[in-house]
Amino acid sequence: MRRITILLFLLVFCFATVVQAQAPAQPDPEVKKLHVWVGHWTYEGQYEVSPLGPGGKVTGDWTAQMILGGFFLQGRLTQKGPVGETRVLYITGYDPVNKNLSSEFYMDDGSRPSAVLTINGNTLTWAGKGVMAGKQCEFKETFTLAADLTSMTDKGEISVDGKTWTPLFERTHTKAKPAEKK
């Protein structure tokens, strides 16, 4: 009995040592491309009349940060526009099964669209679908980052039939400078 206890202890000790010796998991290299969005941004632009609502001027701000050991980008957005104030939470991370960056959006009206994010140089494009403003739709949003990575423009399009695309908005974003440390 004593031998079994000692053997069991040694097996548990060896297993625990092997588990501790393994390197911690690292985010996929694709996730590093998301770092351009980290920080606080402000924006202004114009919405077009669309199936989602009226057109008009829009302003907003959003903050993005890496979370959960750098595996995910979390963003929080507040926007004021033709339909009032809108708040959005989104999380983007690498999907190892589909080998792409995917995003889930959680909107203050209960909408939960999802999208795939592609990054090609300074162009970032979300393409996805979901129910927004009570309507099933597909959307595309293309960001073009300036060379200095402190400003960008984006254009959004929407389709309610999956065939015909309508311009939804154009916006200009500026990255806020961090406050000076005293």
N, C-alpha and C positions, 0 to 999 in steps of 0.2 A: 504494500500500500504506500509505503514511504517512497519507494522508487517511482511509482506512478505520479505522486504529488510533485516530486522533484522534476521529473520529465515534463509534466504539464507546465510547471513554472518556467522551465527553460524554453519551452515552445512559445509560451505567451511572451516572454521577455524578447526572444528573437523576432517574433512577429512585430512587436511594438517598435523594436529598433529599426527594422526594415521600413515600416510605415513612416517613421520619423525621418529616415534618411532620404526618402523620396523628395525630389524638388517640388515646391508648390506649383500648382497650375498657373500658367501664364495666359493672358488674353491672346487671341489670335492676332497676328500682325495687322490684319485689316482694321481692327479696332483703333489702332493708332491714327488712322486717317480721320477719325471723329474728333480728334483733339483740336482741330481748327475752330470748332464751334464752342469750345469751353470758354466761359466768361459771360459778361453781361452785354447785351445788345439792345439797341433801340431801333425802331423802324417807323417809316411812314409810307403811304402809298395810296392806291386807288383801287377800289373794287368795282367790277362791272356788274350790271344787272344780269342775274343768272337764275337758274332754277332754285338756287339756295336763298335768294332774296334780292333786295335792292342794291344799287350801286352807291358809291360815295367814298369820301375820304376815310382812311384808316390810319391809326397810330397804335403803337404797341411797344412792349419791351419783353425780353425773355432772357433767362439765365440758364446756362447749361454747365453740367459738371460730370466728371467721371465718378461712377459709384461701384460698389461691391468689388473692390480690388482692381478697378480699372477694366472690368469686363463689359460695362454698360455705360452709355451716355444717357443722362436724365436731363430733360429740359422742362422748364415751366414758363408758360407764356400767358400774358394778359394783353388783350387787344380791345380797342374801342373803335367802333365803326358803325356802318349803317344799320346794323341790327342790334346795337347796344354793346355791352361789354361781354367778352368771351374769355374763358380761361381754359387752358389746355395743359395737360401733363403728358409727356411722351418719354418712352424708353427705347433706345436703339442698342442692339448688340449683334454679335456675329452668330449666325445660325449654322452650326457645323454640318447639319444634315443637308441643307440646301446650298451650303457654301456661299452665303450672301449676308449682307447686313440687313436686318429687318427691324421694323419699328412698330410699336403699338402706341396708339394715341387714345387718351381718355379726356373727353370734353365735358364741360360743365352742363351740357344738355343731355348727357347720358350716351352720346354717340361714342363709338369705339372703332374708328377706321384703323386699318393696318396697311403697311406699305413695305416695299423693298427699296433700299437705298443703294444707288450705284454712285461711285466716285471715279471720275476720270479727270486727273489733273486738278484744276481749280473749279470744275463743274460737278455739282452734287445734285442728283435727281432722285426724288421720291416718286414712286408710282404705286398706287394702291387702290383700295376700294373700301366701301363701308357705307353705313347709313349716316348721313350728315344732314342736319336740319330736317330730319324726318324723311329724307329721300335716299333711296339706294343709288349710289353713284360710284364712278371711278374718277381718280384725280391724278394729276401729274404736277409736280412742283420742282422747278429747276432753279438752283442757286448758282450764281457765278461770282466767285470770290475774286477780289482785287489782288494784285500781286503782293501787296503788303499784308494781306490777310486781316485787315482791320475794317473792311467795308465789303459789301456785296449787294447784288440785286437778286431778286427772285421773281419768277412769273409762275402763276398757277393757271391750270386749265381743268375743266370738269366735263364729264360726259355722263348723261343719265341713261343712254342707250348702249354704251360701249362702242359706238361707231362715230358719232358726231361730237367733236370737241369744241368747247366754248371757252374763250378767255375768261378767267375768274378775277385775277388781280395782278398788279405789278407793285413791288415794294422795293425800297432802298433801306439797307441795314447798316448801322455803324456800331462798331465795338466800342464800348465805354472804356476809358482808361482807368486802370486801378487807382484807388485813392492812395495818395502818398503816405508812407508810414512816418509817424512822428516819434 
